Amino acid sequence: MRIAKNGDVRVSAPVGLSRKEVERFIDEHRDWIAGARERVLDNQRRRAAFYNQLPLRTKAEAAEALQRLKALVEPMVERYSEEMGVKPQGISYKAMISRWGVCNVKARTVCFSAYLLLLPEWCVEHVVAHELCHLLEPSHNARFHALMDRYFPRWKEARRETRQIMNKA
């Protein structure tokens, strides 16, 4: 049994288990369901509060955020590109809430979330190094982690800090 992001209860049962038995199982776990739904809603509220800290509702707000983001990220991209010996073919920015950054290895492009502006600079630097490392190693395997250790040794700490910031919001 699990709770979907929208609060729906999803139950998987073995083939042949009667509907009555499934309903009994659900009834026996009503308290767990209520608590799990509340945790899901609380998590959604925290995420919304975090992302709402960056106003992007108007064109002017979005343009100002883009200008600040470019000023922050592009010197980091330049520095790490030189250090790693890689050159992204393009850099773009979007208001992504599911990822801090994305690397398209085939096109050799990177895209960064506008919401990086809500993180400390060293956590942003971690994301930049992470995405550029993907130009050297597409997957999150041992080689990738070795590259991160080499180019941004505090990557685990930065990842932990970023997650804590998200959970505090």
C-alpha contacts under 8 A as a table, 3 or more apart, distances in Angstrom:
res1	aa1	res2	aa2	distance
1	M	9	V	7.04
1	M	10	R	5.62
1	M	11	V	4.40
1	M	12	S	6.29
2	R	9	V	5.94
2	R	10	R	5.25
2	R	11	V	6.55
3	I	6	N	7.92
3	I	7	G	5.68
3	I	8	D	5.64
3	I	9	V	4.74
3	I	10	R	6.03
3	I	33	I	7.61
3	I	36	A	6.76
3	I	37	R	6.54
3	I	40	V	7.64
4	A	7	G	5.20
4	A	8	D	5.21
4	A	9	V	6.40
4	A	10	R	6.94
5	K	8	D	7.39
5	K	40	V	6.47
7	G	37	R	5.56
7	G	40	V	6.87
7	G	41	L	7.44
9	V	33	I	7.54
13	A	17	L	6.62
13	A	22	V	7.25
14	P	17	L	5.76
17	L	21	E	6.63
17	L	22	V	7.14
18	S	21	E	5.28
18	S	22	V	6.50
19	R	22	V	5.07
19	R	23	E	6.13
20	K	23	E	5.12
20	K	24	R	6.12
21	E	24	R	4.99
21	E	25	F	6.18
22	V	25	F	5.07
22	V	26	I	6.29
23	E	26	I	5.03
23	E	27	D	6.12
24	R	27	D	5.02
24	R	28	E	6.16
25	F	28	E	5.18
25	F	29	H	6.47
26	I	29	H	5.20
26	I	30	R	6.31
27	D	30	R	5.36
29	H	32	W	5.29
29	H	33	I	6.23
30	R	33	I	5.02
30	R	34	A	6.19
31	D	34	A	5.17
31	D	35	G	6.23
32	W	35	G	5.16
32	W	36	A	5.98
33	I	36	A	5.11
33	I	37	R	6.02
34	A	37	R	5.22
34	A	38	E	6.23
35	G	38	E	5.11
35	G	39	R	6.27
36	A	39	R	5.06
36	A	40	V	6.23
37	R	40	V	5.07
37	R	41	L	6.21
38	E	41	L	5.11
38	E	42	D	5.97
39	R	42	D	4.99
39	R	43	N	6.05
40	V	43	N	5.14
40	V	44	Q	6.28
41	L	44	Q	5.00
41	L	45	R	6.17
42	D	45	R	5.05
42	D	46	R	6.19
43	N	46	R	5.10
43	N	47	R	6.17
44	Q	47	R	5.13
44	Q	48	A	6.12
45	R	48	A	5.14
45	R	49	A	6.11
46	R	49	A	5.10
46	R	50	F	6.17
46	R	166	M	7.73
46	R	167	N	7.00
46	R	168	K	7.49
46	R	169	A	5.20
47	R	50	F	5.06
47	R	51	Y	6.22
47	R	166	M	6.91
47	R	167	N	7.81
47	R	169	A	6.77
48	A	51	Y	5.28
48	A	52	N	5.88
49	A	52	N	5.18
49	A	53	Q	6.62
49	A	169	A	6.10
50	F	53	Q	5.65
50	F	166	M	6.70
50	F	169	A	4.99
51	Y	54	L	6.07
51	Y	97	I	7.66
51	Y	115	Y	6.92
52	N	55	P	6.34
53	Q	118	L	7.56
54	L	115	Y	6.99
54	L	117	L	7.76
54	L	118	L	7.11
55	P	58	T	7.98
55	P	61	E	6.20
55	P	62	A	7.56
56	L	59	K	7.43
56	L	61	E	5.10
56	L	62	A	4.81
56	L	65	A	7.55
57	R	61	E	6.54
57	R	62	A	7.10
58	T	61	E	5.19
58	T	62	A	6.24
59	K	62	A	5.09
59	K	63	A	5.99
60	A	63	A	5.10
60	A	64	E	6.10
61	E	64	E	5.17
61	E	65	A	6.15
62	A	65	A	5.10
62	A	66	L	6.09
63	A	66	L	5.06
63	A	67	Q	6.17
64	E	67	Q	5.15
64	E	68	R	6.30
65	A	68	R	5.14
65	A	69	L	6.01
65	A	114	A	6.94
65	A	117	L	7.80
66	L	69	L	5.02
66	L	70	K	6.06
66	L	93	Y	7.35
66	L	114	A	6.91
67	Q	70	K	5.30
67	Q	71	A	6.25
68	R	71	A	5.16
68	R	72	L	6.26
68	R	117	L	7.85
69	L	72	L	5.08
69	L	73	V	5.91
69	L	114	A	6.63
69	L	116	L	7.64
69	L	117	L	6.48
70	K	73	V	5.21
70	K	74	E	5.47
71	A	74	E	6.07
71	A	75	P	7.11
72	L	75	P	6.63
72	L	76	M	7.23
72	L	121	E	8.00
73	V	76	M	5.23
73	V	77	V	6.19
73	V	124	V	7.60
73	V	125	E	7.67
73	V	128	V	7.29
74	E	77	V	4.95
74	E	78	E	6.10
75	P	78	E	5.03
75	P	79	R	6.15
76	M	79	R	5.11
76	M	80	Y	6.08
76	M	125	E	6.59
76	M	128	V	6.84
77	V	80	Y	5.32
77	V	81	S	5.72
77	V	128	V	6.35
77	V	129	A	7.74
77	V	132	L	7.75
78	E	81	S	5.19
78	E	82	E	6.23
79	R	82	E	5.39
79	R	83	E	6.24
80	Y	83	E	4.88
80	Y	84	M	5.84
80	Y	128	V	7.90
80	Y	129	A	6.48
80	Y	132	L	7.41
80	Y	151	Y	7.89
81	S	84	M	5.26
81	S	85	G	5.65
81	S	86	V	4.91
81	S	87	K	5.63
81	S	88	P	7.76
81	S	132	L	7.04
82	E	85	G	5.13
82	E	86	V	6.66
82	E	87	K	7.76
84	M	133	C	7.81
84	M	151	Y	7.70
86	V	132	L	7.40
86	V	135	L	6.87
86	V	136	L	7.56
87	K	108	R	7.90
88	P	91	I	6.99
88	P	108	R	5.24
88	P	109	T	5.21
88	P	110	V	6.73
88	P	132	L	7.70
88	P	135	L	7.77
89	Q	107	A	7.21
89	Q	108	R	5.44
89	Q	109	T	5.32
90	G	108	R	7.14
90	G	109	T	4.67
90	G	110	V	6.38
91	I	109	T	5.93
91	I	110	V	5.07
91	I	111	C	5.66
91	I	112	F	7.79
92	S	109	T	7.91
92	S	110	V	6.42
92	S	111	C	4.55
92	S	112	F	6.38
93	Y	111	C	5.28
93	Y	112	F	4.85
93	Y	113	S	5.77
93	Y	114	A	6.30
94	K	111	C	7.10
94	K	112	F	6.37
94	K	113	S	5.10
94	K	114	A	5.71
95	A	113	S	5.22
95	A	114	A	4.85
95	A	115	Y	6.44
96	M	99	R	5.98
96	M	100	W	6.98
96	M	112	F	7.88
96	M	113	S	4.99
96	M	114	A	6.90
96	M	115	Y	7.22
97	I	100	W	7.32
97	I	113	S	7.30
97	I	115	Y	7.36
99	R	102	V	7.10
99	R	113	S	6.93
100	W	112	F	5.98
100	W	113	S	5.03
100	W	115	Y	7.34
100	W	116	L	6.52
100	W	127	V	6.79
101	G	110	V	7.15
101	G	111	C	5.50
101	G	112	F	4.31
101	G	113	S	5.79
101	G	127	V	6.58
101	G	128	V	7.73
101	G	131	E	6.58
102	V	110	V	5.65
102	V	111	C	5.16
102	V	112	F	6.54
102	V	131	E	6.44
103	C	108	R	7.10
103	C	109	T	5.83
103	C	110	V	4.43
103	C	111	C	6.45
103	C	131	E	5.56
103	C	132	L	7.49
103	C	134	H	6.54
103	C	135	L	7.50
104	N	107	A	5.52
104	N	108	R	5.51
104	N	109	T	5.21
104	N	110	V	6.21
105	V	108	R	4.68
105	V	109	T	6.77
105	V	134	H	6.86
105	V	135	L	5.81
105	V	138	P	6.50
108	R	135	L	6.67
110	V	131	E	6.73
110	V	132	L	7.66
112	F	116	L	7.55
113	S	116	L	5.73
114	A	117	L	6.19
115	Y	118	L	5.55
115	Y	119	L	7.64
116	L	119	L	5.41
116	L	124	V	6.06
117	L	120	P	7.79
117	L	124	V	7.95
119	L	123	C	6.19
119	L	124	V	6.45
119	L	162	T	7.00
119	L	165	I	7.73
120	P	123	C	5.43
120	P	124	V	6.56
121	E	124	V	5.04
121	E	125	E	6.20
122	W	125	E	4.90
122	W	126	H	6.32
122	W	158	A	7.11
123	C	126	H	4.98
123	C	127	V	6.58
123	C	158	A	5.17
123	C	159	R	7.18
123	C	161	E	7.50
123	C	162	T	6.52
124	V	127	V	5.16
124	V	128	V	6.37
125	E	128	V	5.06
125	E	129	A	6.17
126	H	129	A	5.20
126	H	130	H	6.00
126	H	152	F	6.68
126	H	155	W	5.90
126	H	158	A	6.43
126	H	159	R	7.68
127	V	130	H	4.93
127	V	131	E	6.17
128	V	131	E	5.36
128	V	132	L	6.22
129	A	132	L	5.20
129	A	133	C	6.01
129	A	148	M	7.27
129	A	151	Y	7.06
129	A	152	F	6.67
130	H	133	C	5.18
130	H	134	H	6.66
130	H	148	M	6.74
131	E	134	H	5.26
131	E	135	L	7.28
132	L	135	L	5.35
132	L	136	L	7.35
133	C	136	L	5.24
133	C	137	E	6.17
133	C	138	P	7.87
133	C	144	F	6.84
133	C	147	L	6.60
133	C	148	M	6.91
134	H	137	E	4.68
134	H	138	P	4.58
134	H	139	S	6.98
134	H	144	F	7.38
135	L	138	P	6.37
136	L	144	F	7.91
137	E	140	H	7.73
137	E	143	R	7.07
137	E	144	F	5.61
138	P	144	F	7.73
139	S	144	F	6.76
140	H	143	R	7.81
140	H	144	F	5.47
140	H	145	H	6.83
141	N	144	F	5.25
141	N	145	H	6.42
142	A	145	H	5.10
142	A	146	A	6.11
143	R	146	A	5.00
143	R	147	L	6.23
144	F	147	L	5.07
144	F	148	M	6.29
145	H	148	M	4.96
145	H	149	D	6.09
146	A	149	D	4.94
146	A	150	R	6.20
147	L	150	R	5.01
147	L	151	Y	6.12
148	M	151	Y	5.24
148	M	152	F	5.26
148	M	153	P	6.39
148	M	155	W	6.74
149	D	152	F	5.58
149	D	153	P	4.30
149	D	154	R	7.43
149	D	155	W	7.18
150	R	153	P	5.91
152	F	155	W	5.60
153	P	156	K	7.86
154	R	157	E	5.33
154	R	158	A	6.18
155	W	158	A	5.01
155	W	159	R	6.06
156	K	159	R	5.10
156	K	160	R	6.15
157	E	160	R	5.06
157	E	161	E	6.11
158	A	161	E	5.01
158	A	162	T	6.10
159	R	162	T	5.13
159	R	163	R	6.28
160	R	163	R	5.19
160	R	164	Q	6.22
161	E	164	Q	5.05
161	E	165	I	6.20
162	T	165	I	5.15
162	T	166	M	6.34
163	R	166	M	5.10
163	R	167	N	6.22
164	Q	167	N	5.05
164	Q	168	K	6.12
165	I	168	K	5.23
165	I	169	A	6.49
166	M	169	A	5.57
